[in-house]
Amino acid sequence: MLPGPKAKRLLKLDKRYISPSCARPYPAVIERGRGCYVWDVDGNRFLDFVAGIAVVATGHCHPEIVKVIREQSKRLIHISGTDFYYEVQVALAEKLAEIVPGSPNRKVFFTNSGTEAIECAMKLARFKRRRPYFISFKNSFHGRTYGSLSLTASKSIQRQGFGPFLPGVFHAPYGYCYRCSFNLSYPECDYACLRFLEEEILKKSAPAEDVAAIFVEPIQGEGGYIVPPPGYFQVLKKICERYDILLVCDEIQSGMGRTGRMFGIEHWSVIPDIVCVAKGIASGLPLGATIARSSMMDWPPGSHASTFGGNPIACACGLKTIELLEGGLIENAKVQGDYLLGLLKELQDRYEVIGDVRGKGLMVGVELVLDRIKKTPTTSKRDGVVYECFQRGLLCLGAGKTTVRFSPPLTVGKKEIDKAVAIFEEALKKVFRIS
Ligand code: PLP
């Protein structure tokens, strides 16, 4: 039974000294990691299908990443791109500008995190368009600083007590077909959610001429690993073009190879105006980036900067991470992701409590329900399944109200996937009392 004795001691200290605002789903006190596995302080091994919330794309402590950290830290640890130039930052920007949809002619602003990348995009969009409003989507998660939190509409606890938010943010229904806001089905719906955005929001409450940008996750992460239908982003892009609104893709969770393409939006072949990345970009080092058309990123010196953003060690890891992604990990995410999705769909055929299985690459969600017809959500049982997985040696997380998400390192193999799915099935049977 977990936690073990050493973990218990640390949990006590954590309770004494760490802000309780983080919602840890189970008492995992991790000491070290390697590839797809982590070990806790009591020596228990776990198969990690969280990857530091979709961050350690190359697996824990990839030897080549460790080598890069060692070498770069001997040369230069910090200098600040706010005031100085350094090669590794330019090299990573050049690479990102080359691989981002819509390349070339892209420029990059480096940050330390996802939320800062979103803040940068919000400021840039307003600066360029000189329009006050933003649109984002229900269930979206863009971060927890005031600008990004104003866009976020995933869970009320994330906003409760923190208002008022940035004025001029409007939330539209997302392409969440399993729980369509209009009770319609794709393709007969003819994108009713996007028609609502145009007809009801842009024409009635947020005048299109006053909207600077629409922020969207190509696949919603925290909101429940929700994949919009085919054609969705092409329609959204057309709306943006009609009113000269900027399309900002938040690729913070879906980017950097996770979905089997370098960027999630590539599945829809749409070119955004601004792309935000973070999480998987540097294999665990804190780094984010906002990438925009060069003609757009022409704000004057002093208008935006960050002391730590684009840290040399993080940038060096970013370059190595992209090399490893292009060297086979993106392809592996696709192959193993299809395999994982297939196994989970087989489980769905057998267990009524699995309402939906969806995802792309290694961004896979399983939505649990109490009743398949009514699609009754069950947060408590979902949390129970996540907890029972932990007790059996598998780390996974919830997403949205009633979904279990799987986001393993992109180095994962069939053997680990078989094991993870077997543990998930056991946990499911235990929590839902299925014999
Ligand atoms: N955007 C998306 C899609 C995310 O998933 C997250 C984090 O989960 C963020 C933004 C915020 O990133 P960070 O926690 O690095 O600020």
Residues whose N, C-alpha, C, O or C-beta is under 5 A from the ligand:
A	BS01	PLP	S113 G114 T115 F141 H142 G143 E217 G221 E222 D250 I252 Q253 A278
